[in-house]
Amino acid sequence: MKRRLRTEWPRALVALALATGLWLVVSAEEPDSRWVNVRFSLSLDPDVSLAEPAAPVQALIAGKRRDLYNLIASPPSMRRAVTDEGSDSVRLELRAQDVDLPAGSDAVVRDIRPRLLLVTLRRPTAPDSVRKP
């Protein structure tokens, strides 16, 4: 028995490596869904800035596991423009349809959180009127 084990271990190792490789290939094709961080960017007027950073945005993405693994290297993104004049805060309604997935991805965005995002802005103040004595 020991002699056979000593002579057959290379074949057993090759069989184990092939089985592991096959398992990895098959599991990458299975459907899955998970919450993924979204790169969220705002387009602001040049004289307006954020008073505090926007809350992180996540999307529930469904697709093949290999597509979800690819999202680690190139995460989905979302870009919104803030056009509200004069207000110090803006409410943005976020929708799953607005999330841009990388090219070549067959994944689908199912949900997004938060759905309502409050953005606090810092606008320039008007110069004080000049007082004369």
Secondary structure as GFF3:
##gff-version 3
##sequence-region A 1 133
A	DSSP	alpha_helix	2	28	.	.	.	ID=ss1
A	DSSP	beta_strand	31	43	.	.	.	ID=ss2
A	DSSP	beta_strand	49	50	.	.	.	ID=ss3
A	DSSP	beta_strand	57	64	.	.	.	ID=ss4
A	DSSP	alpha_helix	65	73	.	.	.	ID=ss5
A	DSSP	beta_strand	77	81	.	.	.	ID=ss6
A	DSSP	beta_strand	89	93	.	.	.	ID=ss7
A	DSSP	three_ten_helix	96	98	.	.	.	ID=ss8
A	DSSP	beta_strand	108	113	.	.	.	ID=ss9
A	DSSP	beta_strand	116	122	.	.	.	ID=ss10
###
